[in-house]
Amino acid sequence: MQRSKLWARLKSWEALLFIILCVVIFVNLRLSSHYLDLNNLANIFHLSIEKSLMVLIMAFVIINGEIDLSVASIMALGATVLAERYEAGWSIAAGLALALLVGLGCGLLNGLFVAYMGIPSLIVTLAGQIGYRGAARIILEDRSVGDFPKWFTSLGQDGFIGPFPITSFLFLALFILGLVVLQYSVFGRYVYAIGNNRAAAEYAGINAKQVKVTLFMLSGLIAALAGACYAARLGNVRANAAEGFELDVITIVLLGGVSIFGGTGTMLGVGLSLLVVLNLRNGMSLSNVDGNTQTSVVGSLLILSVLIPNWMQRLQRLLSHLFAKNPKLFNRGGAAEPKSPVSVHQ
């Protein structure tokens, strides 16, 4: 029994990601002597804190069987609202509150169209991606707004503990919260159930529409929060902020073992995937790999994150078929017959 549990754990998707992470770290160590520098380790999260925050809620959305392509545009819109209101004389706190409300409203709009009008989330959020980005450009046009107060920019730039800014600890707190909610709460079970089979979930009494609207609202809220973190980290805001961020966010979630069709995946896998992608980008940056090449690598990971699980599932079905025909081939020495192969997504 213990050996079978160990084997199931070793062949899980999370175990594969851990091995890949170890390989990436080893290669980075070989390529650069500065990789283990404390400031560089802090920069791994610091320079991608906005993507890291959006990854957490995107995992919920995709496990629920939906997708949100508008997160980067909502992030930019939130940042521009904050910057424009500060420029108009509002306090940072008031501007931040309005930015978060705007993000919440964008998410609500997405959720209502998806849950109550039945329009596929791919179409709704693609339209949102264009529309919310357009709103950000209307607000700021081609201007760059900055000159934020020192206390605000220090939240995103200065170390809180060592070289790690407070936004890194914000991410850590939200990751732990997301892990607990997704894996151990009733709401998390609802998210999985709807992603697996919406009709069955509704038959069991789960309000699928309400859950979907809630997730899209949270997605908009977290995206706007990421926009505020972006403003604090860079010290200025433009309407073209975060263009293309959704590619990295979705790649990380899918590479983490979350099925694009919903219903499977874990926050642990998403966390490991985030470490893989961030360390991979960091290693390429230390090796002076240009940004276009880095984007191509991330795009390749997105394709592989979809293909590899399908290949592994086909291999498992083939092994199951062979076992059904020749059980003695896999069960020598009179051991108990093994259970069905473990899914690559836990």
C-alpha positions in Angstrom: 0.0 0.0 0.0 2.8 2.4 0.9 4.7 1.7 -2.3 1.6 2.3 -4.4 0.9 5.6 -2.7 4.6 6.6 -3.2 4.4 5.7 -6.9 1.2 7.7 -7.3 2.8 10.7 -5.8 6.0 10.3 -7.9 4.1 10.2 -11.1 1.8 13.2 -10.3 1.9 16.4 -12.3 3.3 18.3 -9.3 6.2 15.9 -9.0 7.1 16.4 -12.7 6.9 20.2 -12.2 9.2 19.9 -9.1 11.8 18.0 -11.2 11.6 20.6 -14.0 12.0 23.4 -11.4 15.1 21.7 -10.0 16.5 21.4 -13.5 15.8 25.1 -14.3 17.5 26.1 -11.0 20.5 23.9 -11.8 20.9 25.4 -15.3 20.6 28.9 -13.9 23.3 28.2 -11.3 25.6 27.0 -14.1 24.9 30.0 -16.4 25.3 32.8 -13.8 27.2 33.3 -10.6 24.7 36.0 -9.6 21.7 33.7 -9.6 21.8 33.1 -5.8 22.4 36.7 -5.0 19.7 37.8 -2.5 18.7 40.8 -4.6 18.3 38.6 -7.7 16.1 36.1 -5.8 13.9 39.0 -4.6 13.7 40.3 -8.2 12.3 36.9 -9.4 9.0 37.8 -7.7 9.3 41.5 -7.5 9.5 42.1 -11.3 6.5 39.8 -12.0 4.4 40.5 -8.9 1.4 41.6 -11.0 1.4 38.4 -13.1 1.8 36.3 -9.9 -1.3 37.9 -8.3 -3.4 37.4 -11.4 -2.3 33.7 -11.7 -4.0 32.9 -8.4 -7.5 34.0 -9.4 -7.0 32.7 -13.0 -6.6 29.2 -11.6 -10.0 29.4 -10.0 -11.6 30.7 -13.2 -10.1 28.0 -15.5 -10.8 25.2 -13.0 -14.4 26.5 -13.1 -14.4 25.8 -16.8 -14.1 29.5 -18.0 -11.3 31.8 -19.0 -10.6 35.5 -18.6 -8.6 37.2 -21.4 -9.3 40.6 -20.0 -7.2 40.6 -16.9 -4.3 42.5 -18.3 -6.6 45.2 -19.7 -8.5 45.5 -16.4 -5.1 45.8 -14.7 -4.1 48.7 -17.0 -7.5 50.3 -16.5 -7.2 50.1 -12.7 -3.7 51.6 -12.9 -4.8 54.5 -15.2 -7.9 55.3 -13.0 -5.6 55.4 -9.9 -3.1 57.6 -11.7 -5.6 60.0 -13.3 -7.5 60.5 -10.1 -4.2 61.2 -8.2 -3.3 63.7 -10.9 -6.7 65.3 -10.5 -6.0 65.9 -6.8 -7.5 62.8 -5.1 -5.6 61.0 -2.4 -3.9 57.7 -3.2 -6.4 55.9 -0.9 -9.4 57.4 -2.7 -7.9 56.7 -6.2 -7.1 53.1 -5.1 -10.7 52.6 -3.8 -12.1 53.8 -7.2 -9.7 51.6 -9.2 -10.7 48.5 -7.2 -14.4 49.4 -7.7 -13.8 49.7 -11.5 -12.0 46.3 -11.5 -14.9 44.8 -9.6 -17.4 46.4 -12.0 -15.5 45.0 -15.1 -15.5 41.6 -13.5 -19.2 41.8 -12.8 -20.0 42.8 -16.4 -18.0 39.8 -17.6 -19.7 37.5 -15.2 -23.2 38.6 -16.0 -22.6 38.1 -19.8 -21.1 34.7 -19.2 -23.4 33.3 -16.5 -26.8 34.8 -17.3 -26.6 35.5 -21.0 -24.8 32.2 -21.8 -22.1 33.9 -24.0 -18.8 31.9 -23.9 -16.2 33.5 -21.7 -13.7 33.4 -24.5 -15.8 35.8 -26.5 -16.9 38.0 -23.6 -13.4 38.5 -22.1 -11.8 39.0 -25.6 -14.3 41.8 -26.1 -13.4 43.0 -22.6 -9.7 42.9 -23.4 -10.3 45.3 -26.2 -12.9 47.5 -24.5 -11.2 47.9 -21.2 -7.9 48.7 -22.9 -9.6 51.3 -25.0 -11.1 52.9 -21.9 -7.6 53.1 -20.4 -6.3 54.8 -23.6 -9.3 57.3 -23.4 -8.4 58.2 -19.8 -4.7 58.8 -20.3 -4.3 59.0 -24.1 -0.6 58.9 -24.8 0.4 60.5 -21.5 2.5 59.0 -18.7 1.3 59.9 -15.2 3.7 59.5 -12.2 5.2 61.6 -9.4 3.4 59.5 -6.8 4.2 60.0 -3.1 7.3 58.4 -1.8 5.4 56.2 0.7 3.3 54.7 -2.1 6.2 53.9 -4.4 8.2 52.5 -1.5 5.5 49.8 -1.2 6.5 48.4 -4.5 10.2 49.3 -4.7 11.7 49.2 -1.2 12.5 46.1 0.8 10.1 45.3 3.7 12.0 42.3 5.0 15.5 42.4 3.5 15.3 43.1 -0.3 11.7 41.7 -0.5 9.0 44.4 -0.9 5.7 44.2 0.9 4.0 43.2 -2.3 5.9 39.9 -2.2 4.3 39.1 1.2 0.9 40.2 -0.2 1.3 37.6 -2.9 2.3 34.9 -0.3 -0.7 35.7 1.9 -3.1 35.5 -1.1 -1.5 32.3 -2.3 -2.1 30.6 1.1 -5.6 32.0 1.2 -6.3 30.7 -2.4 -4.8 27.3 -1.5 -7.1 26.9 1.6 -10.2 28.1 -0.2 -9.7 26.0 -3.4 -8.6 22.8 -1.8 -10.4 22.8 1.6 -13.6 25.0 1.5 -17.1 24.4 0.3 -16.7 27.2 -2.3 -13.6 25.4 -3.7 -15.6 22.2 -4.0 -18.3 24.2 -5.9 -15.6 25.5 -8.3 -14.4 22.0 -9.1 -17.9 20.5 -9.3 -19.1 23.2 -11.8 -15.9 22.8 -13.9 -16.4 19.0 -14.0 -20.1 19.0 -14.9 -22.2 22.1 -14.6 -25.5 20.3 -15.2 -24.8 17.8 -12.5 -23.6 20.5 -10.1 -26.8 22.5 -10.6 -28.9 19.4 -10.2 -27.1 18.9 -6.8 -28.3 22.4 -5.8 -25.2 24.5 -6.5 -25.9 28.0 -7.9 -23.5 27.8 -10.8 -24.4 31.3 -12.1 -23.6 32.9 -8.7 -20.3 31.1 -8.4 -19.2 32.2 -11.9 -20.2 35.8 -11.4 -18.3 35.8 -8.0 -15.2 34.4 -9.7 -15.2 37.0 -12.5 -15.7 39.8 -10.0 -12.8 38.5 -8.0 -10.7 38.3 -11.2 -11.5 41.9 -11.9 -10.7 43.0 -8.3 -7.4 41.2 -8.2 -6.4 42.6 -11.7 -7.1 46.1 -10.5 -5.1 45.4 -7.3 -2.3 44.2 -9.6 -2.6 47.5 -11.5 -2.0 49.4 -8.2 1.1 47.2 -7.5 2.3 48.1 -11.0 1.9 51.8 -10.4 3.8 51.5 -7.1 6.6 49.4 -8.5 7.3 51.6 -11.6 6.3 54.9 -10.2 4.4 55.9 -13.4 1.5 54.6 -15.5 0.7 54.5 -19.2 -2.4 53.1 -20.9 -0.4 50.4 -22.6 0.7 48.9 -19.3 0.6 45.1 -19.0 0.1 44.4 -22.7 0.5 40.6 -23.3 0.5 39.7 -19.6 -2.5 37.4 -20.1 -0.3 35.1 -22.1 2.1 34.5 -19.2 -0.8 34.2 -16.7 -2.7 31.6 -18.7 0.5 29.7 -19.5 1.5 29.4 -15.8 -2.0 28.2 -14.9 -2.2 25.5 -17.6 1.4 24.4 -17.0 0.5 24.0 -13.4 -1.8 21.1 -14.3 -5.1 23.0 -14.6 -7.1 21.5 -17.5 -8.2 24.0 -20.1 -11.6 22.2 -20.0 -12.0 22.8 -16.2 -12.6 20.5 -13.3 -9.0 19.6 -12.4 -5.8 21.2 -11.1 -4.3 22.2 -7.7 -3.0 25.5 -6.3 0.2 23.6 -5.4 0.8 22.8 -9.1 0.1 26.4 -10.1 2.6 27.6 -7.5 5.3 25.2 -8.8 4.5 26.3 -12.3 4.8 29.9 -11.3 8.3 29.2 -9.9 9.3 27.3 -13.1 8.3 30.2 -15.4 9.7 33.0 -13.2 13.0 31.2 -12.7 13.2 30.4 -16.4 12.6 34.0 -17.3 15.1 35.1 -14.7 17.8 32.7 -16.0 17.2 33.9 -19.6 17.5 37.6 -18.5 20.8 36.8 -16.6 22.0 35.2 -19.8 21.1 38.3 -21.8 18.4 36.6 -23.8 16.2 39.2 -25.5 12.6 39.8 -24.6 11.2 38.5 -27.9 12.9 35.1 -27.4 11.7 34.9 -23.9 8.1 35.5 -25.1 8.6 32.7 -27.7 9.7 30.3 -25.0 6.7 31.1 -22.9 4.4 30.6 -25.9 6.0 27.2 -26.5 5.4 26.3 -22.9 1.7 27.2 -23.4 1.4 24.7 -26.2 3.3 22.0 -24.3 1.2 22.6 -21.2 -1.9 21.5 -23.2 -0.3 18.8 -25.3 1.8 16.9 -22.6 -1.2 16.1 -20.3 -3.1 14.8 -23.3 -0.2 12.6 -24.4 0.2 11.3 -20.9 -3.5 10.5 -20.6 -3.4 8.6 -23.9 -0.4 6.7 -22.6 -2.2 5.8 -19.4 -5.2 4.6 -21.4 -2.9 2.4 -23.6 -1.3 0.9 -20.5 -4.8 0.3 -19.0 -5.8 -1.5 -22.1 -2.6 -3.6 -22.1 -3.1 -4.5 -18.4 -6.7 -5.5 -19.1 -5.5 -8.0 -21.7 -2.4 -9.2 -19.9 -2.8 -8.7 -16.1 0.0 -11.1 -15.3 2.5 -9.0 -17.3 2.1 -6.2 -14.7 1.3 -8.3 -11.6 4.1 -10.7 -11.0 4.6 -12.4 -7.7 1.0 -12.6 -6.8 0.7 -8.9 -5.7 -2.6 -7.3 -5.4 -4.0 -5.9 -8.7 -3.2 -2.3 -9.1 -5.9 0.4 -9.3 -6.6 2.4 -12.4 -3.8 4.7 -13.4 -3.6 8.0 -11.5 -4.6 11.1 -13.5 -1.7 13.5 -14.3 -3.9 16.3 -12.8 -4.6 15.9 -9.1 
